[in-house]
């Protein structure tokens, strides 16, 4: 059977899904405004925060606005 032979050789359909990743040189980055916690490593994008002065959801500390270079694609 044709499918059986593909999976036995290790080069079947399952192997091709891992090859779709872009190389790191093709990633697209952009400067995004985020809220960064002053105590821990937690941060959130500005569009997902609905308070004027949010608190960290993890440790309840104050958060401050910063610009972060984030991969967007």
MARTOR-742880 format. One record per residue (C-alpha): residue in three letters; x, y, z; residue number from 0. Coordinates in steps of 0.1 Angstrom, whole numbers, plus 5000, padded with zeros to 4 digits. Each point is the difference from the previous one (the first is absolute). Layout:
N
residuo = ALA; east = X; north = Y; up = Z; num = NUM $
...
This chain:
73
residuo = UNK; east = 5000; north = 5000; up = 5000; num = 0 $
residuo = UNK; east = 5013; north = 5034; up = 4991; num = 1 $
residuo = UNK; east = 4992; north = 5018; up = 5033; num = 2 $
residuo = UNK; east = 5015; north = 4972; up = 5020; num = 3 $
residuo = UNK; east = 5033; north = 5004; up = 4982; num = 4 $
residuo = UNK; east = 5001; north = 5038; up = 5006; num = 5 $
residuo = UNK; east = 4997; north = 4996; up = 5037; num = 6 $
residuo = UNK; east = 5025; north = 4972; up = 5002; num = 7 $
residuo = UNK; east = 5027; north = 5020; up = 4983; num = 8 $
residuo = UNK; east = 4995; north = 5029; up = 5025; num = 9 $
residuo = UNK; east = 4993; north = 5025; up = 4972; num = 10 $
residuo = UNK; east = 4963; north = 4999; up = 5001; num = 11 $
residuo = UNK; east = 4974; north = 5027; up = 5003; num = 12 $
residuo = UNK; east = 5007; north = 5005; up = 5037; num = 13 $
residuo = UNK; east = 5036; north = 5010; up = 4993; num = 14 $
residuo = UNK; east = 4990; north = 5028; up = 4976; num = 15 $
residuo = UNK; east = 4981; north = 5020; up = 5026; num = 16 $
residuo = UNK; east = 5032; north = 5008; up = 5019; num = 17 $
residuo = UNK; east = 5016; north = 5015; up = 4969; num = 18 $
residuo = UNK; east = 4975; north = 5030; up = 4998; num = 19 $
residuo = UNK; east = 5018; north = 5022; up = 5025; num = 20 $
residuo = UNK; east = 5016; north = 5031; up = 4987; num = 21 $
residuo = UNK; east = 5037; north = 5006; up = 5006; num = 22 $
residuo = UNK; east = 5006; north = 5026; up = 5027; num = 23 $
residuo = UNK; east = 5012; north = 5025; up = 4974; num = 24 $
residuo = UNK; east = 4965; north = 5002; up = 4985; num = 25 $
residuo = UNK; east = 4982; north = 5008; up = 5033; num = 26 $
residuo = UNK; east = 4983; north = 5035; up = 5001; num = 27 $
residuo = UNK; east = 5005; north = 5021; up = 5031; num = 28 $
residuo = UNK; east = 4983; north = 5032; up = 5010; num = 29 $
residuo = UNK; east = 5002; north = 5024; up = 5030; num = 30 $
residuo = UNK; east = 4968; north = 4995; up = 5021; num = 31 $
residuo = UNK; east = 4988; north = 5020; up = 5030; num = 32 $
residuo = UNK; east = 4997; north = 4976; up = 5030; num = 33 $
residuo = UNK; east = 4994; north = 5001; up = 5037; num = 34 $
residuo = UNK; east = 5029; north = 4985; up = 5019; num = 35 $
residuo = UNK; east = 4999; north = 4990; up = 5036; num = 36 $
residuo = UNK; east = 5024; north = 5018; up = 5023; num = 37 $
residuo = UNK; east = 5007; north = 4969; up = 5021; num = 38 $
residuo = UNK; east = 4997; north = 4968; up = 4979; num = 39 $
residuo = UNK; east = 5004; north = 4992; up = 4963; num = 40 $
residuo = UNK; east = 4963; north = 5003; up = 4991; num = 41 $
residuo = UNK; east = 4989; north = 5023; up = 4972; num = 42 $
residuo = UNK; east = 4969; north = 5006; up = 4979; num = 43 $
residuo = UNK; east = 4994; north = 5018; up = 4967; num = 44 $
residuo = UNK; east = 4983; north = 5034; up = 5004; num = 45 $
residuo = UNK; east = 4969; north = 4990; up = 4980; num = 46 $
residuo = UNK; east = 4992; north = 4972; up = 5025; num = 47 $
residuo = UNK; east = 5002; north = 5023; up = 5031; num = 48 $
residuo = UNK; east = 4968; north = 5019; up = 5009; num = 49 $
residuo = UNK; east = 5011; north = 5020; up = 5030; num = 50 $
residuo = UNK; east = 5019; north = 5033; up = 5002; num = 51 $
residuo = UNK; east = 5024; north = 4986; up = 5026; num = 52 $
residuo = UNK; east = 4999; north = 4962; up = 4999; num = 53 $
residuo = UNK; east = 5013; north = 4976; up = 5025; num = 54 $
residuo = UNK; east = 5020; north = 4970; up = 4992; num = 55 $
residuo = UNK; east = 4977; north = 4969; up = 4997; num = 56 $
residuo = UNK; east = 5028; north = 4978; up = 5015; num = 57 $
residuo = UNK; east = 5014; north = 5019; up = 5030; num = 58 $
residuo = UNK; east = 4976; north = 5030; up = 5002; num = 59 $
residuo = UNK; east = 5028; north = 5026; up = 4997; num = 60 $
residuo = UNK; east = 4998; north = 5032; up = 4980; num = 61 $
residuo = UNK; east = 5006; north = 4998; up = 4963; num = 62 $
residuo = UNK; east = 5017; north = 5026; up = 4978; num = 63 $
residuo = UNK; east = 4997; north = 5007; up = 4963; num = 64 $
residuo = UNK; east = 5030; north = 4991; up = 4978; num = 65 $
residuo = UNK; east = 5008; north = 4993; up = 4964; num = 66 $
residuo = UNK; east = 5010; north = 4964; up = 4992; num = 67 $
residuo = UNK; east = 5013; north = 4986; up = 4967; num = 68 $
residuo = UNK; east = 4977; north = 4970; up = 4994; num = 69 $
residuo = UNK; east = 4997; north = 4975; up = 4973; num = 70 $
residuo = UNK; east = 4967; north = 5006; up = 4982; num = 71 $
residuo = UNK; east = 5002; north = 4974; up = 4972; num = 72 $
